[in-house]
Amino acid sequence: MIEKLTVLMVACDTYLAGAFARRFERDGWNVVTVTSVKDAEHIAVRLRPSALLLHTACTRDVAAEVKRLRALPTLRRTKVVLLDDGAHMHGVSTALTAGAADVLFIGHVVPSDMVTRVRQLVGV
């Protein structure tokens, strides 16, 4: 039996989270959505997601959050993907050097393309 891939999504915009979550679920992923990075840390301990999508609007210092998340033993193999609306470009560039796998711009990517890109990053 093939185990489903899991994505942990940190998004403070419920509409955005719902749209992306539905697309991931349609493609066979398990999706867990939270609204804060603290909640994501607690869930990641028992979940061990394949990918973590972090909406940059949910945090002030994106690079510090990425560095802290990457330091957790349960998230070492997890791909951290940033979702940005274009307003946090400086924070995104430093977050990429801190260990984020990729950045996807919300206004420039449709949910199906996001699933494809995350699938490529995870390696399936």
N, C-alpha and C positions, 0 to 999 in steps of 0.2 A: 504494500500500500504506500502510495506517495504522500508524503506530508505536505500540507499546504504551506505556502510561504506566508509570512506575517509582516505587516507593515504597521508601525506605530506612528501616528500622525499627531503632531502638536500644532494645533491651529486655533486661534482665538476667534476666527470668523466661522460660525457654524454653517452658513450657506456654502462657503468654499470647501470646508471639510466634508460636508455631505456629498457634494458633487464629485469630489475626488474619491471618497470612500466607496460610493456606489460603483464607480468604474473599476476600482481595484477588486471589489467583491464580484463583479460580473466576470472578471478574468480569473477568478479562482483564488484570490488572496483572502486571508483573514485580516481584518482591519480593526484596530483599536484606536479611537480618537480621544485625545485629552486636550485640555485648554491651557495647561501650564507645563513648564519644563520639570518642575518638582514632581508633578503627577506622573510624567513620563519616566522619571528615574525610578519611582516606586514600582511601576508596572513592569519596567524593563528587567527588574531583578528576577521575576518569575516567568516572563514572557520570552525573552531572548529573540527579539524581532530580526528579520532579515534586513529590513531597511527602516530608518527613522526619518520621517519628513518633518522638518522644523520650519514653521512659518516665521520669518524674521521679525514680523510685527509683534510677536508674542514676547519678545525679550529685548532688553536694552543693549546688552553687550553680547552680540552673537558669537564672536570669537571665543570669549570666555566660557560661554555655555557649551559650545562645541568641544572645547578642550576638556571641560569637566565631564561631559557625556562620554567622550572617547576614553577617559581614564577609568570608567566603570568596567570591571571585569566582564560583565554580561554584555557589554556593547562593543567590545574590542573588534569583533568581526562584523559588526553591523555597519552598513553604509549609511552615513548621515547625509541627507540631501536637503539643501536649503530651498525654501519657497520664498521668493522675493517679489515685491511689487515695483521695484526700481528705486525706492526711497532710501534704501540702506546700503548703497553700493560700497561705501568704504568698509562698513562692517562685514559685508559679504566677502570682499577680497581678503581681509584678514582672517575670516573664518575658513576660507579655503586653505590658507597656509596652516591653520590650526588643526586641520584634519577632516574637514568636510569633503565628501566625495565629489559633489557637483552642486550647481545652483540652477534652479529652474525659475524662469520669470513667469509669474502667474498670468499676466495679460498676454503672453506670447506662446503659451502652450495649452493645448486642449487635453482633457483628462486621458484620452487614449494614448497620446504621445508621452504623457508623463508615466503611464504604466509601462510603456515600451522602454523608456529610458531607465527607469528603476530596475526593470527586469535585466537590462544589459549590465547595469552596475553590479547587481547581485550575482550575475553570471549564470543565469538560466535561460 
